[in-house]
């Protein structure tokens, strides 16, 4: 991680009918271990949150000027301090259109990594705590709640300024705060976020391709391949990276082969299969985690029952009878069987 610039500004409004107040810092924070650790904590907190949307900057630069200011900063026509101060003024403008009451800091950070440059924006608040002072009196202290980041934006600057249309349209990541709809909308308008990607539809289309790719394989190899696909997708999600079809294809090629009783012809590399059968498919995607989990596991619950099992069990150890709307379960887990037997004995 190479943190090049980081700065914080404050925004506050205590009365809904009054305008918000901002306090801007004039210089970036100095680079030291404490600052870098603070940034790392905010970055990790945002990364693990669900509720992210992916898209691009709005074309309406008049009402959403942050992208224009960011271009000036990238072209070294504007300092980072000036860019972030303008961004804060625009956040205030959007907040003043509402009656949202808040008090927080916006942290802006420019990070240079080997794969790309990123701009991070975090909405972070103070938490209070109690401590006993030198006179053994109870006192109140405040600390920055870096683990509580629930509103954030990340812009992949290389993708945004690059020529790849697909990457440009995915360059902006927006984390919305669930339960704070109006504040999230203020932040979205301030960023100028547009054209949210339909992650569910893209993931369903991708998994349908995986089904086609594996349909001629023996059952054990089919389920193994599907599990590898999901594992790779989940690992990419953990580190905040998209699923790259070429990388996934390489992983499938390099994976250990399962011994099978029946012979079969291995399919072509996954990337070649897509090129031949789905030439319009995107080279990268950001999958929906819920859809990935549902792909390899079947689950459901009601007021009295909760159940989850690997999709590969269906038709084998778990049999569904649609006519009677019932499940027959074989090879019951030992721990469940033990509890069932104990309950039966106690009921007799």
TIVEXRO-537985 format. One record per residue (C-alpha): residue in three letters; z, x, y. Coordinates in nm, 2 decimals, decimal comma, padded with zeros to 4 digits, always signed. Example, Ala and Ser with C-alpha at 12.3 -4.5 7.8 and 13.67 -1.06 7.14 Angstrom:
SITE  rest      up    east   north
SITE   ala  +00,78  +01,23  -00,45
SITE   ser  +00,71  +01,37  -00,11
***
This chain:
SITE  rest      up    east   north
SITE   unk  +00,00  +00,00  +00,00
SITE   unk  -00,10  +00,14  +00,34
SITE   unk  +00,06  -00,06  +00,62
SITE   unk  -00,12  +00,04  +00,94
SITE   unk  +00,02  -00,20  +01,20
SITE   unk  +00,29  -00,47  +01,19
SITE   unk  +00,45  -00,67  +01,47
SITE   unk  +00,66  -00,99  +01,51
SITE   unk  +00,67  -01,26  +01,78
SITE   unk  +00,91  -01,55  +01,82
SITE   unk  +00,84  -01,92  +01,87
SITE   unk  +01,11  -02,18  +01,94
SITE   unk  +01,13  -02,55  +02,02
SITE   unk  +01,46  -02,73  +02,01
SITE   unk  +01,37  -03,06  +02,18
SITE   unk  +01,06  -03,25  +02,05
SITE   unk  +00,95  -03,36  +02,40
SITE   unk  +00,96  -03,02  +02,55
SITE   unk  +00,71  -02,74  +02,52
SITE   unk  +00,76  -02,46  +02,28
SITE   unk  +00,86  -02,11  +02,40
SITE   unk  +00,73  -01,79  +02,27
SITE   unk  +00,86  -01,44  +02,30
SITE   unk  +00,61  -01,16  +02,23
SITE   unk  +00,69  -00,80  +02,14
SITE   unk  +00,49  -00,55  +02,34
SITE   unk  +00,46  -00,27  +02,08
SITE   unk  +00,41  -00,26  +01,70
SITE   unk  +00,71  -00,19  +01,48
SITE   unk  +00,75  +00,18  +01,39
SITE   unk  +00,64  +00,28  +01,04
SITE   unk  +00,94  +00,34  +00,82
SITE   unk  +01,08  +00,25  +00,48
SITE   unk  +01,28  -00,04  +00,60
SITE   unk  +00,98  -00,20  +00,77
SITE   unk  +00,76  -00,14  +00,47
SITE   unk  +01,02  -00,29  +00,24
SITE   unk  +01,04  -00,60  +00,46
SITE   unk  +00,67  -00,64  +00,45
SITE   unk  +00,66  -00,59  +00,07
SITE   unk  +00,92  -00,87  +00,03
SITE   unk  +00,73  -01,11  +00,24
SITE   unk  +00,40  -01,03  +00,07
SITE   unk  +00,56  -01,08  -00,28
SITE   unk  +00,72  -01,41  -00,17
SITE   unk  +00,39  -01,55  -00,05
SITE   unk  +00,21  -01,42  -00,36
SITE   unk  +00,43  -01,61  -00,60
SITE   unk  +00,42  -01,94  -00,41
SITE   unk  +00,20  -02,22  -00,53
SITE   unk  +00,02  -02,44  -00,29
SITE   unk  -00,25  -02,19  -00,17
SITE   unk  -00,59  -02,30  -00,05
SITE   unk  -00,89  -02,08  -00,02
SITE   unk  -01,17  -02,11  +00,23
SITE   unk  -01,32  -01,95  +00,55
SITE   unk  -01,29  -01,96  +00,93
SITE   unk  -01,42  -02,26  +01,11
SITE   unk  -01,75  -02,23  +01,30
SITE   unk  -01,60  -02,41  +01,59
SITE   unk  -01,48  -02,09  +01,78
SITE   unk  -01,41  -02,28  +02,10
SITE   unk  -01,13  -02,48  +01,94
SITE   unk  -01,04  -02,22  +01,68
SITE   unk  -01,07  -01,88  +01,86
SITE   unk  -00,86  -01,66  +01,63
SITE   unk  -01,17  -01,54  +01,44
SITE   unk  -01,33  -01,43  +01,76
SITE   unk  -01,02  -01,23  +01,87
SITE   unk  -01,00  -01,08  +01,52
SITE   unk  -01,36  -00,96  +01,55
SITE   unk  -01,27  -00,80  +01,88
SITE   unk  -00,97  -00,63  +01,73
SITE   unk  -01,18  -00,51  +01,43
SITE   unk  -01,44  -00,37  +01,68
SITE   unk  -01,16  -00,19  +01,86
SITE   unk  -01,23  -00,39  +02,18
SITE   unk  -00,87  -00,53  +02,17
SITE   unk  -00,54  -00,39  +02,07
SITE   unk  -00,34  -00,53  +01,78
SITE   unk  -00,06  -00,62  +02,02
SITE   unk  -00,31  -00,82  +02,24
SITE   unk  -00,47  -00,99  +01,95
SITE   unk  -00,14  -01,11  +01,80
SITE   unk  -00,02  -01,22  +02,15
SITE   unk  -00,33  -01,43  +02,19
SITE   unk  -00,28  -01,57  +01,85
SITE   unk  +00,08  -01,67  +01,94
SITE   unk  -00,03  -01,84  +02,25
SITE   unk  -00,28  -02,05  +02,05
SITE   unk  -00,01  -02,13  +01,79
SITE   unk  +00,21  -02,26  +02,08
SITE   unk  -00,09  -02,46  +02,21
SITE   unk  -00,13  -02,63  +01,87
SITE   unk  +00,25  -02,68  +01,83
SITE   unk  +00,27  -02,85  +02,18
SITE   unk  +00,03  -03,12  +02,05
SITE   unk  +00,31  -03,23  +01,82
SITE   unk  +00,68  -03,30  +01,84
SITE   unk  +00,77  -03,05  +01,56
SITE   unk  +01,10  -02,87  +01,62
SITE   unk  +01,12  -02,52  +01,49
SITE   unk  +01,26  -02,17  +01,55
SITE   unk  +01,10  -01,88  +01,36
SITE   unk  +00,91  -01,55  +01,38
SITE   unk  +00,54  -01,49  +01,31
SITE   unk  +00,49  -01,15  +01,15
SITE   unk  +00,14  -01,00  +01,18
SITE   unk  +00,05  -00,71  +00,95
SITE   unk  -00,27  -00,51  +00,90
SITE   unk  -00,29  -00,35  +00,56
SITE   unk  -00,54  -00,11  +00,43
SITE   unk  -00,59  -00,09  +00,05
SITE   unk  -00,84  +00,09  -00,16
SITE   unk  -01,03  -00,23  -00,24
SITE   unk  -01,02  -00,39  +00,11
SITE   unk  -00,84  -00,44  +00,45
SITE   unk  -00,62  -00,74  +00,49
SITE   unk  -00,46  -00,93  +00,78
SITE   unk  -00,14  -01,10  +00,68
SITE   unk  +00,04  -01,36  +00,89
SITE   unk  +00,39  -01,48  +00,78
SITE   unk  +00,61  -01,76  +00,92
SITE   unk  +00,96  -01,63  +00,85
SITE   unk  +01,30  -01,76  +00,96
SITE   unk  +01,66  -01,64  +00,99
SITE   unk  +01,92  -01,74  +00,74
SITE   unk  +02,29  -01,74  +00,82
SITE   unk  +02,57  -01,60  +00,61
SITE   unk  +02,95  -01,55  +00,63
SITE   unk  +03,13  -01,22  +00,62
SITE   unk  +03,48  -01,09  +00,69
SITE   unk  +03,49  -00,86  +00,99
SITE   unk  +03,71  -00,55  +01,06
SITE   unk  +03,99  -00,77  +01,19
SITE   unk  +03,97  -00,97  +00,86
SITE   unk  +03,84  -01,27  +01,05
SITE   unk  +03,56  -01,49  +00,91
SITE   unk  +03,24  -01,43  +01,11
SITE   unk  +02,88  -01,54  +01,09
SITE   unk  +02,58  -01,31  +01,05
SITE   unk  +02,20  -01,36  +01,04
SITE   unk  +01,94  -01,20  +00,82
SITE   unk  +01,56  -01,24  +00,78
SITE   unk  +01,48  -01,47  +00,49
SITE   unk  +01,19  -01,26  +00,35
SITE   unk  +01,21  -01,43  +00,01
SITE   unk  +01,18  -01,77  +00,18
SITE   unk  +00,82  -01,73  +00,31
SITE   unk  +00,65  -02,07  +00,26
SITE   unk  +00,38  -02,06  +00,53
SITE   unk  +00,14  -01,77  +00,54
SITE   unk  -00,22  -01,67  +00,58
SITE   unk  -00,41  -01,37  +00,43
SITE   unk  -00,76  -01,27  +00,55
SITE   unk  -00,97  -01,03  +00,35
SITE   unk  -01,14  -00,85  +00,64
SITE   unk  -01,40  -00,68  +00,43
SITE   unk  -01,51  -01,00  +00,26
SITE   unk  -01,51  -01,19  +00,59
SITE   unk  -01,72  -00,93  +00,77
SITE   unk  -01,94  -00,86  +00,46
SITE   unk  -02,28  -01,00  +00,37
SITE   unk  -02,17  -01,16  +00,04
SITE   unk  -02,18  -01,54  +00,12
SITE   unk  -01,95  -01,63  -00,17
SITE   unk  -01,69  -01,38  -00,07
SITE   unk  -01,71  -01,47  +00,29
SITE   unk  -01,64  -01,83  +00,20
SITE   unk  -01,33  -01,72  +00,01
SITE   unk  -01,20  -01,47  +00,26
SITE   unk  -00,91  -01,68  +00,40
SITE   unk  -00,61  -01,77  +00,19
SITE   unk  -00,37  -02,03  +00,34
SITE   unk  -00,03  -02,10  +00,20
SITE   unk  +00,10  -02,44  +00,31
SITE   unk  +00,47  -02,53  +00,33
SITE   unk  +00,53  -02,83  +00,09
SITE   unk  +00,75  -03,08  +00,27
SITE   unk  +00,65  -02,96  +00,61
SITE   unk  +00,31  -03,13  +00,65
SITE   unk  +00,29  -03,14  +01,03
SITE   unk  +00,40  -02,77  +01,07
SITE   unk  +00,14  -02,67  +00,80
SITE   unk  -00,13  -02,86  +00,99
SITE   unk  -00,03  -02,68  +01,31
SITE   unk  -00,07  -02,34  +01,13
SITE   unk  -00,40  -02,44  +00,97
SITE   unk  -00,54  -02,54  +01,31
SITE   unk  -00,41  -02,22  +01,47
SITE   unk  -00,59  -02,01  +01,20
SITE   unk  -00,91  -02,21  +01,21
SITE   unk  -00,91  -02,27  +00,84
SITE   unk  -01,21  -02,46  +00,70
SITE   unk  -01,39  -02,57  +00,39
SITE   unk  -01,12  -02,56  +00,13
SITE   unk  -01,25  -02,47  -00,22
SITE   unk  -01,21  -02,72  -00,49
SITE   unk  -01,02  -02,50  -00,73
SITE   unk  -00,98  -02,77  -00,99
SITE   unk  -01,35  -02,85  -01,02
SITE   unk  -01,45  -02,48  -01,02
SITE   unk  -01,19  -02,41  -01,30
SITE   unk  -01,31  -02,70  -01,51
SITE   unk  -01,67  -02,58  -01,48
SITE   unk  -01,56  -02,23  -01,58
SITE   unk  -01,36  -02,34  -01,88
SITE   unk  -01,66  -02,55  -01,99
SITE   unk  -01,87  -02,23  -02,00
SITE   unk  -01,59  -02,07  -02,21
SITE   unk  -01,61  -02,36  -02,45
SITE   unk  -01,99  -02,32  -02,48
SITE   unk  -01,95  -01,94  -02,53
SITE   unk  -01,70  -01,98  -02,81
SITE   unk  -01,82  -02,29  -02,99
SITE   unk  -02,00  -02,11  -03,27
SITE   unk  -01,71  -01,87  -03,35
SITE   unk  -01,47  -01,92  -03,63
SITE   unk  -01,16  -02,12  -03,53
SITE   unk  -00,92  -01,82  -03,52
SITE   unk  -01,16  -01,61  -03,32
SITE   unk  -01,24  -01,90  -03,09
SITE   unk  -00,87  -01,96  -03,00
SITE   unk  -00,81  -01,58  -02,97
SITE   unk  -01,10  -01,55  -02,72
SITE   unk  -00,98  -01,85  -02,52
SITE   unk  -00,63  -01,70  -02,50
SITE   unk  -00,77  -01,37  -02,38
SITE   unk  -00,96  -01,55  -02,10
SITE   unk  -00,66  -01,73  -01,99
SITE   unk  -00,44  -01,42  -02,00
SITE   unk  -00,68  -01,23  -01,78
SITE   unk  -00,70  -01,52  -01,53
SITE   unk  -00,32  -01,54  -01,52
SITE   unk  -00,28  -01,17  -01,46
SITE   unk  -00,54  -01,18  -01,18
SITE   unk  -00,35  -01,47  -01,02
SITE   unk  -00,02  -01,28  -01,03
SITE   unk  -00,16  -00,99  -00,82
SITE   unk  -00,35  -01,23  -00,59
SITE   unk  -00,70  -01,12  -00,71
SITE   unk  -00,99  -01,34  -00,81
SITE   unk  -01,13  -01,36  -01,16
SITE   unk  -01,43  -01,13  -01,17
SITE   unk  -01,68  -01,23  -01,45
SITE   unk  -01,79  -00,87  -01,52
SITE   unk  -01,44  -00,75  -01,55
SITE   unk  -01,35  -01,04  -01,78
SITE   unk  -01,66  -00,97  -01,99
SITE   unk  -01,55  -00,60  -02,03
SITE   unk  -01,20  -00,70  -02,14
SITE   unk  -01,34  -00,93  -02,40
SITE   unk  -01,57  -00,66  -02,54
SITE   unk  -01,28  -00,40  -02,55
SITE   unk  -01,03  -00,63  -02,71
SITE   unk  -00,93  -00,57  -03,08
SITE   unk  -01,14  -00,77  -03,32
SITE   unk  -00,97  -01,02  -03,55
SITE   unk  -01,03  -00,99  -03,92
SITE   unk  -01,18  -01,32  -04,05
SITE   unk  -01,26  -01,44  -04,40
SITE   unk  -01,60  -01,58  -04,29
SITE   unk  -01,87  -01,37  -04,14
SITE   unk  -02,01  -01,45  -03,80
SITE   unk  -02,25  -01,32  -03,54
SITE   unk  -02,06  -01,21  -03,23
SITE   unk  -02,19  -01,37  -02,91
SITE   unk  -02,35  -01,15  -02,63
SITE   unk  -02,12  -01,02  -02,36
SITE   unk  -01,97  -01,30  -02,16
SITE   unk  -02,14  -01,19  -01,84
SITE   unk  -02,48  -01,19  -02,01
SITE   unk  -02,42  -01,53  -02,16
SITE   unk  -02,35  -01,67  -01,82
SITE   unk  -02,66  -01,50  -01,67
SITE   unk  -02,88  -01,65  -01,94
SITE   unk  -02,72  -02,00  -01,95
SITE   unk  -02,56  -02,05  -01,61
SITE   unk  -02,77  -01,85  -01,37
SITE   unk  -02,62  -02,03  -01,07
SITE   unk  -02,26  -01,96  -01,17
SITE   unk  -02,05  -01,77  -00,92
SITE   unk  -01,97  -01,40  -01,00
SITE   unk  -01,60  -01,46  -00,90
SITE   unk  -01,36  -01,75  -00,89
SITE   unk  -01,01  -01,83  -00,81
SITE   unk  -00,88  -02,05  -01,09
SITE   unk  -00,64  -02,34  -01,09
SITE   unk  -00,33  -02,23  -01,28
SITE   unk  -00,24  -02,58  -01,40
SITE   unk  -00,59  -02,62  -01,55
SITE   unk  -00,56  -02,28  -01,72
SITE   unk  -00,23  -02,38  -01,88
SITE   unk  -00,36  -02,71  -01,99
SITE   unk  -00,66  -02,53  -02,15
SITE   unk  -00,44  -02,35  -02,41
SITE   unk  -00,15  -02,59  -02,42
SITE   unk  -00,12  -02,97  -02,46
SITE   unk  +00,19  -03,12  -02,30
SITE   unk  +00,34  -03,44  -02,18
SITE   unk  +00,66  -03,63  -02,13
SITE   unk  +00,82  -03,97  -02,07
SITE   unk  +01,18  -04,08  -02,02
SITE   unk  +01,27  -04,00  -02,38
SITE   unk  +01,04  -03,73  -02,50
SITE   unk  +00,90  -03,40  -02,38
SITE   unk  +00,64  -03,21  -02,59
SITE   unk  +00,43  -02,90  -02,56
SITE   unk  +00,22  -02,72  -02,82
SITE   unk  -00,07  -02,48  -02,83
SITE   unk  -00,41  -02,66  -02,82
SITE   unk  -00,51  -02,47  -03,14
SITE   unk  -00,25  -02,67  -03,33
SITE   unk  -00,43  -03,00  -03,28
SITE   unk  -00,59  -03,11  -03,60
SITE   unk  -00,40  -02,85  -03,81
SITE   unk  -00,02  -02,86  -03,77
SITE   unk  -00,03  -03,14  -03,52
SITE   unk  -00,25  -03,44  -03,61
SITE   unk  -00,31  -03,73  -03,38
SITE   unk  -00,40  -04,08  -03,51
SITE   unk  -00,56  -04,27  -03,23
SITE   unk  -00,54  -04,60  -03,43
SITE   unk  -00,17  -04,59  -03,46
SITE   unk  -00,12  -04,38  -03,15
SITE   unk  +00,10  -04,14  -03,34
SITE   unk  +00,14  -03,77  -03,40
SITE   unk  +00,22  -03,61  -03,73
SITE   unk  +00,38  -03,26  -03,70
SITE   unk  +00,38  -03,01  -03,98
SITE   unk  +00,54  -02,67  -03,99
SITE   unk  +00,83  -02,77  -03,76
SITE   unk  +00,99  -02,48  -03,57
SITE   unk  +01,31  -02,36  -03,76
SITE   unk  +01,54  -02,42  -03,46
SITE   unk  +01,42  -02,77  -03,42
SITE   unk  +01,44  -02,84  -03,79
SITE   unk  +01,79  -02,72  -03,80
SITE   unk  +01,90  -02,95  -03,52
SITE   unk  +01,72  -03,24  -03,67
SITE   unk  +01,89  -03,19  -04,01
SITE   unk  +02,23  -03,15  -03,83
SITE   unk  +02,18  -03,47  -03,64
SITE   unk  +02,07  -03,66  -03,95
SITE   unk  +02,38  -03,55  -04,14
SITE   unk  +02,61  -03,64  -03,85
SITE   unk  +02,45  -03,99  -03,83
SITE   unk  +02,50  -04,06  -04,20
***
